[in-house]
Amino acid sequence: MADSRVAFLKVSWANVLLNALKIGVEGALGILTGSLALTADAAHSVADLLASGVVLIWGQSVYEDADQSHPHGHNRFEPLSALFVGGMLVLLGLKLLYDAGHSILTGVTAEYSIWLIIGLLFALGDMYVCYWYTQYKNQELQLPSLRALAADSLNDLYTTGAALVGVLGMAVGYPVFDPIAGGIVSLLVIHQGVDISRENIQYLADSAPPESEQEEIKERIREHSAVHGIHDFVAYYSGHMIEVEFHAEVDQELSVVEAHDVESELRRRVREIEPVADVHVHLDPAGLGEWKDADESTTSPA
């Protein structure tokens, strides 16, 4: 856990620093030349910087142990920080789209400079390093917030490429390409923000994992030689992790010690599946069928 936390901090800091560097270069050149495409790309990175900071500060809560206030741990903080990333992207994308449309309607005032090309090529290299490093490290960590940051860095490559097309249009005498490129950037930003938000809302809403993952868990339970069947199976997201509850039908003649061993083994088997975090097992004597016959509308006296 300590090694994972250190790796998480390194990746988060890399995102913060590389986005800050991109903002400094693009922002200065965009303001000096009046390029909307470059300024929009720099503004996009301001949201990225803020999102990276939130993930750095907030996302590491996932590594905190369970406590009295959070008995199931802090898994929900991690997708909550990723949801913030998505929401920021949607809002910023809408603002950029408005600015691009306004510039096209009122006239373009940007001036071409070779430094715009140099700045955008630098930004492309900067974001590629950020994307590659975040993606590489998250192969081991498997965190939604880092996956969101990696996707955002990849999105930056597309938006910076669009800005580059706009600047090249200016170079050959078509300044309107600059706000058009800014509009394309904004649409890509909105699309990415919606995708990230949708994924993490699923994590926060206790949604069920995909059917294929549920079947994998059930199969792992059925593989135990002492299990005759399972029922009342429930799997749901708690943060980006999965919690599992189920009843396993076992031999009526098992002793308390034997039943305890079966329960412990089933819990261990299921927790080996990524990303299962916790497992709640209830053992039922096989053949009784009380779960089929019970009237759920009534409650038996204690």
C-alpha positions, 0 to 999 in steps of 0.5 A: 500500500505504501509503494502504491501511494508513493507511485500515485503521488509521483504520477499526480505531481507529474501531471501538475508540473507538466500541465503548469509548464504547458500553460505557461508556454501556450498562455504567454504566446496566445496572449501575445499573438491573440490566437484563440486556438492557442489561448483555448488550449492553454485554458483547457490546461488550466482546468487540467491543472486544477483537476490534477491538483484535486486528484493529488490532494483528494484522490490519495484518500483512497489509501487511508485506512477505514476509520470510525467515520468511514467504516468501509474505507475511503474508496468513494473519494477517488471516483468523486475526484475523477467526477470533478475532472469530468465536470470541469471539462464539460463547463470549460468546453462550453465556454470555449465553444461560445468564445469560438462562435463569437470570434467567427461572428465578430471577426478574427484579430489574431496575428501569425508568428512562428513562435506559435508553431514552436509553442504548440510543438512543445505542448504536444511533446509535453502532453505526450510525456504526461499521457505515457507516464500516467498510463504506464504507472496506472497499469499497476495502480488501476485508479479511475482518477489517474485513468481520467487524467491519462484520458485528459492528457490524450485529449490534450494531444488532439486539442493541441493538434487542432490548435496547430491546424488553426495556426497553420491556417493563419500562416497561409492566409486563412485567420478564420481557421484559428477560431474554427480550431478553437471550436473543434477543441471545445467539442473534444473537451465536452465529449471527454468530460461527459465520458469521464463523468458518466463512468464515475457517476456509475461508481458513486451510485452503487451501480452493478458491475458488468454481467461478465464480471458478475459471472466471473465471481459466481463461477469462482464461488461455484468452483469450491467443492463444498458449495452446492449452489448460490442465491441472493447474489449481489455485486455493486460498486463502492467507489471504484471497487466492488463489494459482493454479498451472497448466500452459499448452500453447503452440506447440513452436516458441516461442523461450525469449524468446517463451516467457518473454514468454507466461509473464509476460503470463499471470501479469500477466493472472491477477493482475489478477483480484481477489483473486488474489495470486500465480500460478505458470505452467508452459509445456508444448509443445502436443500432447505429452500427457505429463501424460495418459500419465505414470504418477504412481506412478513417478518418472523418473531425474534 
